[in-house]
Amino acid sequence: RGIQGVPSVWLNGLPFADGKIDAGQIVNKLLEMYPDLVSDATAAGDARDSDDDNLYDMAVIGGGPAGVSAAIYAARKGLRVTLVADRLGGQVKDTMAIENLIAVHKTTGPELSADLAENLRAYGVDVKEHLRVTQIGSELADDGCRTIVLNTGDRLRTRAVILATGAQWRQLNVPGEKEYLGKGVAYCPHCDGPFFKGKDVAVIGGGNSGVEAALDLSGIVRSVKLIEFAPRFNADSILLDRVAKTANIESIANAQTIAINGDGQKMTGLRYVDRESGAEHELELDGVFVQIGLIPNTEFVRNLVEVNRFGEIVVDDRCQTNREGIFACGDATVTPYKQIVVALGEGAKAALSAFDYLMKLPTDSPALRAS
């Protein structure tokens, strides 16, 4: 059917999802399509609301490096910890070669995600994977606990919350992008790159992710057009040096992509405007990989904690939000430099700050420590 994505999911004869999708994302889409499933789960969950099995010292929301780091540090303190995530590894799972993680010479996103999951489970954290938090109580109950509602309708109660929800791919929002997703338009070069072996592609985005994608693709495709909106590329100089030495990569700066072209079945190219001259250009392509940054996954907490104009959670130097007992870390926050090594450190810091908070609670607060 002209599909270029891994995998393609069809439901009742209709397209359900194109490109890479996790089991958790499939479950979430099914729950959105069939809300009665949530109602049934809620009815069952109500009977368990008072069950101590759903009562925790700390709940970490998010399964990327920041969330896993926070959960491990909390568990090492002897706390009863749960981690809720639609997928362990988070956005890291879609990363190609990782060469800037201290003491790790070289790894890949999937490999690092597997290592994080193994490390997490070694500490006895109650992992709730392929699930999503839909609501967090704005107020603490009399016993100092806060209620968390999952997309299944199940409810958890916790004394402290750490938000480590990460971010997702930013879209171009131009004509043709959604129409040709999985049919030439992609966001994960190492997932869908092999479909374009020997073909002509473009990578949109001149930061580290975009330049790394172009370099990775250059080894299997015929040519790569590397397109950047700004007048100059913002990637690390060592990466730009590699691009300059790669014969089949052409760099185009100061260019605004305005449309993805297609024939109704698949994409055939793109149109961009030279921002200096105003001239419009067309490129004939077999594929486009969008790498223009990330959007924080904070929609469900924007009325709960303070966020900036980009939707990033505002935290202090101890990862505390403006809401008592709620902490945040990683790419979902205002903390600069969205790097794996930074996220790991921020996750640890958030857990230690949350632990300090718990230790200062009144002595009659419920003691749930795992030890």
N, C-alpha and C positions, 0 to 999 in steps of 0.2 A: 504493500500500500504506500510505498514511497516514504516509509518512516525511517528516520535516522536518530534513534534514541535507544537507550538501554534502561529498562525494557519498555515495551509498549503494552499498556493494559486496556482491554476493552471490556465493557460491561453491558450485557443485553444488546450486543451488536453496535454499541456506540462507544466512541473514544472516551476513556476514563482518565488516562494519564499517559503522557509521553516523556521519554527520557528517564533519567535515574530517579527512583522513588523508593523510599524505605517502607517497610511493613507498617511502621507507625503512621506514616503519611496516608497510606491506603486505609488504615483503620479510621483515621480522623475524617477522611472524605466520606467513608461509608456512614459514620456517625452523623455527619452533616446531612447526608441524603436521607437517612432513616432515623429521624429524631426519636422514634418510639423506642429504639434500642437504649437511648440515654434514659428515657422515662422508666423503663423496666429496671435498668441498673440503679437508678436513683431510689426506686422503691425498695430494692434489695439492700442498697447501701444504708438507707435510713435505719434499718434494724441493727446495723453494725456501728453506728456513730459513736456509741459509748464503749465500744470494744477497745481494750488497751492495745490491741494489735495495730490500731491506727493512730496511736498516740506517740509522739516523738519529741525529743529534745530539740532537734534541728531538722528542717526540711530544706534540701537544696533543689532548686528548680533549674534544670539545664544539665546536659551531659557532656559538654565540651571540656577542654583543659581546665578552665576556671572552676566549673562545677565539680569535676572529679577531684581536683586539688582540694577544694573546700570540704568535700565529703570525707576525704581521707584524713585531713587534718582534724576534723571534728571527731571522727571515729577513733583516732589515736588518743584523743582526750577522754575516751571512755563514754562518749555520748551515744544515745540511740538516734541513729541518723537514717533518713530516707532520701533517695535521690530520684526525682521524677524527670524523665526526658523522653522525647519522641525518638531519639536515637543517640546512642553513646558515641562520643567523638565529635558530635556537632558538625560545624562547618569544616573542621579539620579533615573530615572524611573525604571532602571534595578537593583537598590540596594535593598537589603533585609532589615533587621532590622537596624534602625539608632538610635544609643544610645549615640552619641558623639556630638550632636547639643545642644549647651548651652541653658538652660531654657526649652528645650523640652525633657521630660523624655524618651520617646520612640516613634518612628514613623516608617513608611515604605516609600520606595521610591515613590510609587504611591500616597500615602497620602500627602507627602510633595510636590510633583509635583502639585497636585490639589490645595493645599494651596497657592503655588507660583502663579499659574494662577489666582486664585481668588484675591489675593493681587494686582497683576499686573493690572487687569482690573478695580479695584476700583479706580485707579489713572488715568484712561482715556487714557492709552497708546494705540496707534494704533497697535494692534497685527496682524501680518501677519503670521499665522501658516500654516504648511504643505507646506512651500516654502523654497527655497534655493537660496542664493546669488551665482552667477557664476562669477561676475566681479565687481571690484571696480576701479573707475577711478584713475589713477596715479597722475593726476594733478588737481589742483583747477581751476574752471572756474573764469572768471573775477568778478563774484558776490560772490566769496568765497565759492561756493558750489561744492560738489563732486558728481558724478553720480554713482549710484549702479544699476546693472542689475540683475534681478531675473531669475530663470530658466524658468519662464513663458514668458520671454521677456519683462515684465514690467520694467520700469525705475523709480527710486526714486532719489531725489536730497536732499542732506543734507550738513550742515555746519560742522558737526563733526561725526566721526564714532567710535564706540566702538566694537572691535572684542572680542566676548566671545563665540567662537565656540566649546569650550570643546575638548573632545577626544573620541575615539572609542576603542573597544576591540582590543587588540593586538593578532594576530594569531600566531600559532606555525609554520606555513608554512612547515609542514611535509606531506609525502604521506598519503592519506586517510582522511585528515582533511576536505577538501572541499567536497570530494566525499560523506562523511557520515554526513555532516551538516544536522541536523534535523532528522537523522536516527541513533542517538546515540551520536553524537557530538553536544554540546550546549555551549552557553556562558552566559546564564541567568538561574541560579539555581532556583530562585523562580518562573520563568515562566514555565520551562520544568521539574523541579524536580519531580512533581507528577507522571510523566510518568514512573518513575523508582522506584516506591514504592516496597519495598521488594527485590530489585535487588542490584547488585554489581556495584559500580561506582568508578571513579577516579576524583579527582580535581587536575589540574595541576597549580601550583602557590602557593608559600609559604608566600606571603604578607598578609595584612589584608583581602583583598577581597577573596583570595583563602581559607584562614583559616575560615573566616566567612561562606563561601559557604559550606565547609566541615562540619562545625558544624550544619548548617541549614539542610543539606541533611541527616545527621546522624540520624535525628528523623524519617525519612520515608524510607530510604533505608536499605538494609541488611548490607552492609559494604562500607566503603570509604577508598580508597588509596589516601593519600595526598602527592603529588609528587612535589619536589622543586629542581630546577637546581643547586642552590648554596649549599655550604657545610652546611649551617644552615638556619633555617627559619627566616624571617624578620618581622613577625607579632608582634603586641603588646604582651607583656608578659601575660597579663590577658587572651588573646585569646588562647595563647599556653598552658596555664595552663588548660583551659577548654578542649582543645584537648587531653591533657595527661590523663584527667579523663573520656574521652569518649571511651567506650570499643570497639566500632565498627569502630574507625578511626585508621588506621595504617599510620604512617609518614615515608616517604622515601625521604631522602635528597641526594644531590650530584648526581642527576639522570637526564640524558638528554633524553627526549622523542624523538624518531627518526621516529616513524611511528604509524599510527592508522590502526589496522587490521580490516578486514571485509570480509563478504562472498558475496559481490556484492549487497546485499539487505539492510544490516544493519551492523554497526560496531560490532566487537566481542571482541576487546581488544586493547592493545597497546604494543609497544616494547620500551624499554628504555635501556640506557647504564649507568652502574655504572661508574661515572667519575673518581673514584679513582682506581678501579681495571681494568677497561676496559671491564668487563664482560657484556654480553648482556642478558637481561631478558624479558620475555613475561608475561603479565597479561591478564587473561580472564575477560572481563568486559561487562556490558550491556550498560554503558554510560560513557562519558568523558565530564567534564566541564572545559573549558579552562579559567583560571583566571591569566594571566601573565602580566597584566598591560594595559596601554592605549597608543594610538598613537594620537597626537594632530591633530585636523581637520583644517589644515592650508594649504592644497595643493593649494587652489585658491588664496592665498595671499603671497606665497613664493617669488614671483618676485615683490611684492609690498612693503613689510616691511622686516626688517632683522629678520632672524630666526637662531637658533643654529643648530648644527649637528643632533639634534633629531627632528628638525622641529618645535620646540617651539619658539613662538614670543618673541623677545628680547624687554624688556621694562625697563624703569628706575623706581625709587622709587615712581614716580607719575603715573605709568602705561602708559607713553608716548612711542610710537614707534619712529623709526627714520624718519617717514613720518608725515609732518605737518597735524594736525587735525585728526590723527588716533591714537586711544588709544586701549589697549588690557588688558584683565584680565581673571583670572580663569585658568583652566587646560590647555588651549592652549598656555600659556605663560611659561617663564622660572621661574616664581615664585615657590619656593619649597613648598612641602607638599600639595598634591592634596586632599584637604579636603573640605567638604561642607562649614564649618564655615569660612575657609580661602577664598573660592570663594565668599562668600557673602560680606566679608569685602573688597576684591579686587574690586568687582563690584561697591561698593559704592565709593571707592577711585577713580576709573576710571571716574565715572560720575562727581565727584567733580572736578577732574583735567580737564575734558573736558569742564565743565561749566566755570572754570577760563579762559580757552583758548578762549571760545566764548566771554567772557566779555572784553577781551583785543583786540578783532578785531576792525578794523576801524569803526567809528561811522556810515559810510555810508553803512555798510553791512546790508543785509535784516534782519529786526527784525520780527521774527515769533513767539515770545513767546506766549504760549497758553492763558495766562492771558490777 
